[in-house]
């Protein structure tokens, strides 16, 4: 059977909620349920979901290196060594990471994305992620706190890629009581 697909980042989204609500824990559990590395009919191994943390200083080169290191750890590859670690320039690194994402990653999950809002280099990091999605076709899931919402709606290309789930406090009513009884 032969499959044909379209490279698209259209399946990108966000997972927003208050700090401490359990977003990261929930995602880690979901990633574990997906299983580990899979080997489809091609010669490339695939990580269904790769979870990384946004750098606190919104450094996009640091984020790209983090992606390469995480792929190396998951697949046993040596991409980080082959690019010379941090010595590669930003454009070379972006091209390599786009190729790695295209070949090996199903969904890239970027946790603590609120750092893009809190740092002056945040918009540059976000635009680099948009370029990565466009170049590789990888789906991306942004995970962060409600501070991200206004940032993501600044421009149409940001807003359409960050539509997603937002968690807030539940009202104390019959639905809340029902949820508690189930839990």
N, C-alpha and C positions, 0 to 999 in steps of 0.2 A: 504494500500500500504506500502511496506517495502523498506527502503532505506539502502544501504550499501555504505560506503565511506572509503577512505584511509587517514590516518593521514599523512599530508605532509606540509612542509613549502615552497613548491616549488612555491607558488604564492606570495612570498615576492618580494618587489621591492623598488624603491626609487623615490622621487619627489624632484628634485634639481633645484634651481634657485637663482638668486641674492637676497640679503636682500631687503625687501620692495616690492617685485614683487606681493605679494598677495597669497603665497602658503598656509599659515595657514588659511587665510580668505576663500579661495576656499575650503579647506578641511572641515572647520567648516560648510560651506553651504552644501557640499555634505553629511556630516554626518547627518545634520538635515533633508535632503531629504530622507535619509534611514529610518527615523522615530526613535522612542525611543526603549525601551526594547521590545523584542518580546518573545512570549511564543509558541514555536513550539509544536509538538506532544508529547514531553517529559515533564518531571516534572521540567526541568531547564529553567530559564529565560536566554535569550541571548542578549548581547549588540552587535549589528551588527558591530560597529566600535568604539573602545575606543581610544581617543586621549589623550596622555600624553606628557609632555615635558622632554627632556633629562636633567638630573641634570648638572649644570654648571661645577661641579668638576668631572664629569664622575663617580660618586659613584654608583656602581651597586646595592648595598643594598638599597640605597635611591630610585633608580628607581623601584626596586621590591616592596618596601613599597608604592610608589606612585601608582603603578598598583593596589595593594590591596585596597588602600583607594578609588581610582576612581571606582572600581567595587562595593565597599560597598555603595558609594554615588549613583551609577546608579541603583543598585538592592535592596538597603535597607538591605543588609546582614551585618554580623558582623565578617567578616573574620579577619580584622585587630585586633580587640579585642581578638579573639580566639588565635591568635599567640603571643599575648603579645606585640604588637607594634614592636618597634625596638629591643626587647630583643632576638628574634629568631636569630639563627646563619644563615649564608649566604646559606648553603646547604639546611637547612630546609625551608628557605624562598623561595628558587628557586623551590624546589619540590612543595610547596603549590601554588606558582604562576603558575607553569606549569599546575597543576590540575585545578585551577580557570580558566585559559585561555582555557583549553580544554573544560570545561563545559559551560563557559559563554561568551566567546569573539569570534566574527567572525574574525575581523581584528584588530590588535594592531598597532596604528599609533604613532610613536615616532618622535616628532617635535624637532627642534633645535639639530639635530644629529651632527652638526659640532662641538659640544663640545667634541666628542670623538677624534677629530683630534687635538684640542687645548689643551688637557690635557694628562699628561703622563699615566694616568690610563685608557685612552680611549680604547686601544686595549683590555684590560681586560673586560671592559663593553661590547664592541662589541662581544667578544667571549661568554660572558654570555648570550647575546641576541640570538646568534646562538644556544647555548645549550637549551635555552628556546623554540625556534622554534622546535628544534629536539625532545624535550621531550613532547611538548604539541600539535604540529601540527598546531598551530595558524599561520595565515599569518601575516606578519609584513610589514609595510610601513615606510621607513626611509624618513624624510623630513628635508632638510637642504640646505646649501649654497654650491657653487661650490668647496670649499675647501675639501669637502668630497670625491670627485671623485677619486683623487689619493689614498686616504686612502683605499677606498673600493676595488680598483683593486690590492692591495698588494698580496692577496692570492686568489686562485680559489674559496674556500668556501665562501669568502666574495663577490667576484665579481658576482657569479651567484645569490646571494640573493639580490643584490643591483642594478640590471639592472632596468632601469625605464625611467621616463620622465625627461628631462633636458630643462629648459627654459633659454633663453638668449635674448639679445636685438634683435629686428627685424630691418632689413635694411629698410631704407626709400625708398620704391618702390611701385608698383601697389598693391601688397598684403597688405602692411601696410595701404595704402589709403582705400582699400576695407574694411579692418577690422575696421578702424575708422568710415567709413560711416555706417557700420552695428551697431556699438556701439552707 
